[in-house]
Each structure stands twice: as structure tokens, then as C-alpha cells.
Amino acid sequence: MDNDKLFKDTIKKLNADPATRIKEGYVIMLDVLGFRDLISRRFGFTFFKIWADIKQSLLDKKEGLEKKIKPLDIDVLCLSDTLVVCISMKTRNKIDPRILLSLIPQLIDCFFWEQFTKRVFFRGAISYGKYQCDIVNNIAMGEAIEEAYDWHSLSEWIGVVLTPSALYAKEKYIIENPNDTSICTILNDRFVEYPIPFKESKIYNTNACVWFKVTKDIKKNQQLLAQVLLVFSEIKHLHSVAAKYSNTLEFIKTRLGLNQTNS
């Protein structure tokens, strides 16, 4: 058997297996800022418990969402200091898979803010496209995985950005479904245009996920900002990483409507 035929036969078998079939949807890839410092100095081996709690929170949210939405398929992988969460539909149907971006805030909300208050910080990216996941062997591959990997560690802050594929998927859904106001509201409220700070002092305009609660009550927004400042006042700010925190603070203040003059 030649190599080309062997490869094609292998792909055919993989696609026949529900666990490893080609899926289309969103990939969330997040890594922990300062992972080595967390392991070696701050948390030590207790970080394994933190990591297990994060994974359990995601699995609980996965179970709840999949019970409510039967065609939904969510994969959760933990790879060293990186979380990979993939969301797609189990079967082909008339539902545009781009709508699934509206569910991603629920996945992020189940752990991101809580871990932030515990001084465990994440940055990452969300891509859209085709991918394969093998949960048993903790393996993921495909174009969406590659794109998320390429972008997830480039930003200089705590936060989550949309890669170009995810941004265009969001914009396509909104353009084609202007009357779907509830979904469009979620997409526009939770994924907002922002000049993302990248390494080497570069800026890239895309959408950022709003991972904290924004209200119309200025006092509540001020209280949330005070919580953020408390967390930041209790950590080490080396010159090499200080920009990550100041960039994060600027984004939070902007979304809360609290600039330097009124905060």
C-alpha cells in the first residue's frame, strides 16, 4: 500500500469515528501567564488542584449546555499550561455554526473572573474553522487549532481576542441575521472592537472578549474596578511584564466607562 492511499484510508477511518471526525466551529485556546512562577514559587503543587477545578468547571458547563442544546458538541483539553475548548455541532443541520460564538461567554465566565481574583491570569484567542479532537489521547489538530495556536500567546495583556477567522465569522452572522437581536446583542456586547496590544509594541484591531461584568450602574462598575486594583496591588510587577497589567487595566477602565478623570 503506497503512502498516499494509507494516508487517505487513515483520514477516512478518523472521520468515521465520532470522536475524531472533522468538526466545524470555534476553538478557544488560553494559556496561563507566568505559569513557571505559579508552579515554582506561588502555588507549587497546589496548582494541580487549581487546574483540576478549572477543568471541572468547564466540564460542568459543557454538560449543562449539551443537555439544553442537543446537537451541541464541546471538547475540553488541558495541555500543560494551556486550555483548549472546542465547540461545534454534532450533526450537520441548517443551523449556522457561527452562532456558537454566542455561547462562548458562558464557557469563559465559568472560570475566568474567579481565577483572576485568585491571581491566576489567562490570555488567549478564539478562532473559527475546521478541526479534529481526540479527547482520549488529548490531541487536537486542524486549521482552527493552528490559527488559535498562532495567535493565543501574542497579546500583551490578560484577555481573549478573536483571530481573523472568528472575527469574520461573527461579522458574517450579524450581517445575515439582522433580526436575530438576542444573539446579535450578545455578540456585540461580549466581543467588542479594540486595538489589542501585542508584543513588540504592536497594535492589532480586532474584537476582544469582555470577561468581566459591565453594568449601567457606575457605582457597581467602580466596585469592580476596585477589585481589579486590589488584585493588581498584591502581585509583583517586574518591568518585563508590567505592560501586560497596565494594558489590561486600560481595557477594563474603557469598558466600564471609568477613565482616569472620573475613576
C-alpha positions in Angstrom: 0.0 0.0 0.0 1.5 3.4 -1.0 1.8 6.3 1.4 -0.9 8.4 -0.3 -3.5 5.6 -0.1 -2.5 4.8 3.5 -3.0 8.5 4.5 -6.4 8.7 2.8 -7.5 5.4 4.4 -6.4 6.8 7.8 -8.3 10.0 7.4 -11.4 8.1 6.3 -11.3 6.0 9.4 -10.8 9.0 11.6 -13.8 10.8 10.0 -15.9 7.7 10.5 -15.1 7.8 14.3 -17.5 10.3 16.0 -14.7 11.1 18.5 -12.3 12.2 15.8 -14.5 13.3 12.9 -13.8 16.7 11.2 -15.8 19.4 13.0 -16.5 23.0 12.2 -16.8 25.6 14.9 -14.8 27.7 17.4 -11.6 26.9 19.2 -10.7 28.7 22.4 -7.0 28.5 23.3 -5.8 30.0 26.6 -2.5 29.8 28.4 -1.6 30.9 32.0 0.5 34.0 32.3 3.6 33.4 34.4 3.0 29.6 34.6 6.5 28.8 35.7 6.3 31.3 38.5 3.0 29.9 39.6 4.4 26.4 39.8 7.8 27.2 41.3 7.0 30.0 43.8 3.4 30.9 44.4 1.3 27.8 44.4 3.7 24.9 43.9 2.0 21.5 43.6 -1.3 23.0 44.8 -1.6 24.5 41.3 -2.7 21.0 40.2 -5.8 21.4 42.3 -6.5 24.8 40.8 -6.0 23.3 37.3 -8.4 20.4 38.1 -11.0 22.9 39.4 -10.9 24.9 36.2 -11.3 21.8 34.1 -14.2 20.6 36.2 -15.9 23.9 35.9 -15.6 23.7 32.1 -16.8 20.1 32.1 -19.8 21.0 34.3 -20.7 23.9 31.9 -20.2 21.6 28.9 -22.7 19.1 30.4 -25.2 21.8 31.1 -25.1 23.3 27.7 -25.1 20.0 25.9 -28.2 19.0 27.9 -30.0 22.2 26.8 -28.8 22.1 23.2 -28.8 18.5 22.0 -26.8 19.0 18.8 -24.0 20.8 20.7 -20.6 19.2 20.9 -17.9 20.7 23.3 -14.4 19.3 23.7 -12.2 20.3 26.6 -8.4 19.6 26.7 -5.8 20.5 29.2 -2.3 20.6 27.8 0.4 21.6 30.4 -0.3 25.3 30.9 -2.8 25.6 28.0 -6.6 25.1 27.9 -8.2 24.2 24.6 -12.0 24.3 24.4 -13.7 23.5 21.0 -17.4 24.0 20.3 -19.3 22.7 17.3 -22.5 20.9 16.3 -22.6 17.0 16.4 -24.5 16.7 13.2 -24.9 18.8 10.0 -28.0 20.8 10.1 -29.5 24.1 8.9 -28.1 26.0 11.9 -25.2 28.2 11.0 -22.3 27.1 13.3 -21.1 30.7 13.5 -24.0 31.3 16.0 -22.0 29.2 18.6 -19.8 32.3 19.3 -22.8 33.5 21.4 -22.3 30.5 23.8 -18.6 31.1 24.4 -19.0 33.8 27.0 -20.7 31.2 29.2 -17.7 28.9 29.0 -15.3 31.8 29.8 -17.5 33.1 32.6 -17.4 29.8 34.4 -13.8 30.3 35.5 -12.0 33.4 34.0 -13.1 36.0 36.6 -13.0 33.7 39.5 -9.4 32.7 38.7 -8.5 36.3 38.1 -9.5 37.2 41.6 -7.2 34.3 42.7 -4.3 35.8 40.7 -4.4 33.1 38.0 -4.4 35.1 34.7 -5.2 33.9 31.2 -4.6 35.2 27.8 -5.6 33.6 24.5 -7.5 33.6 21.3 -10.7 32.3 19.7 -10.6 31.0 16.1 -13.2 29.6 13.7 -12.9 26.8 11.2 -12.4 23.0 10.9 -10.6 20.8 13.4 -10.4 17.3 14.9 -10.2 16.4 18.6 -9.3 13.1 20.2 -10.2 13.6 23.9 -8.9 10.1 24.9 -5.4 10.9 23.7 -5.6 14.6 24.4 -4.8 15.6 20.8 -6.3 18.3 18.6 -5.4 19.3 15.1 -6.7 21.2 12.1 -6.8 24.7 10.6 -8.7 26.3 13.5 -6.3 24.8 16.1 -3.3 26.1 14.1 -4.7 29.6 13.9 -5.7 29.7 17.6 -2.2 28.5 18.5 -0.5 31.1 16.3 -2.4 34.0 18.0 -3.1 32.9 21.5 0.2 34.0 23.1 0.9 37.2 21.1 -1.2 39.7 23.1 0.4 41.7 25.9 -2.4 41.6 28.5 -4.9 39.4 30.3 -7.7 38.7 27.9 -9.1 36.9 24.9 -9.1 38.1 21.3 -10.8 37.0 18.2 -8.5 35.8 15.4 -9.4 37.0 11.9 -11.4 33.8 11.1 -13.6 34.2 14.3 -14.0 38.0 13.7 -15.2 37.4 10.1 -17.5 34.6 11.3 -19.1 36.9 13.8 -19.5 39.7 11.2 -21.0 37.3 8.7 -23.5 36.0 11.1 -24.6 39.5 12.2 -24.9 40.7 8.6 -27.0 37.7 7.5 -29.2 37.6 10.7 -30.1 41.3 11.5 -33.4 40.3 13.0 -31.8 37.9 15.5 -31.5 40.7 18.0 -30.9 38.5 21.1 -27.9 36.7 19.6 -26.5 39.9 17.9 -26.8 41.7 21.3 -24.7 39.0 23.0 -22.1 39.1 20.2 -21.8 42.8 20.2 -21.8 43.2 24.0 -19.3 40.5 24.8 -17.0 40.8 21.8 -16.0 44.4 21.2 -13.7 46.2 18.8 -10.5 47.2 20.5 -6.9 48.0 19.5 -5.3 44.9 21.0 -1.8 45.4 22.4 0.6 42.9 21.0 4.3 42.1 21.7 7.0 44.4 20.4 4.6 47.4 20.9 2.4 46.4 18.0 -1.3 47.1 17.9 -3.9 44.9 16.0 -7.5 45.9 15.7 -9.9 43.0 16.2 -12.5 42.1 18.8 -11.8 41.4 22.5 -13.9 39.3 24.8 -15.3 41.2 27.7 -14.6 38.7 30.5 -15.8 40.9 33.4 -19.3 42.2 34.2 -20.2 45.6 32.9 -23.4 47.3 34.1 -25.1 50.6 33.7 -24.6 51.3 37.4 -21.5 53.4 37.8 -21.1 52.5 41.4 -21.1 48.8 40.6 -18.5 49.4 37.9 -16.4 51.3 40.3 -16.6 48.4 42.8 -15.4 46.0 40.1 -12.5 48.3 39.2 -11.6 48.4 42.9 -11.5 44.6 42.9 -9.2 44.6 39.9 -6.9 47.2 41.5 -6.8 45.1 44.7 -5.7 42.1 42.7 -3.0 44.1 40.9 -1.8 45.8 44.1 -1.0 42.4 45.6 1.2 41.0 42.8 4.8 41.5 41.7 5.2 44.0 38.8 8.6 43.4 37.2 9.5 45.8 34.4 9.4 43.0 31.9 5.7 42.2 32.5 4.3 45.4 33.8 2.8 46.4 30.5 0.6 43.4 30.5 -1.2 44.6 33.6 -1.4 48.2 32.6 -2.8 47.2 29.2 -5.4 45.0 30.9 -6.4 47.9 33.3 -6.8 50.3 30.4 -9.2 47.9 28.6 -11.2 47.3 31.8 -11.5 51.1 32.5 -12.6 51.7 28.9 -15.3 49.1 29.0 -16.5 50.2 32.4 -16.6 53.8 31.3 -14.1 54.8 34.0 -11.2 56.8 32.7 -8.6 58.5 34.8 -10.6 61.6 35.3 -13.7 60.0 36.7 -12.4 56.9 38.4 
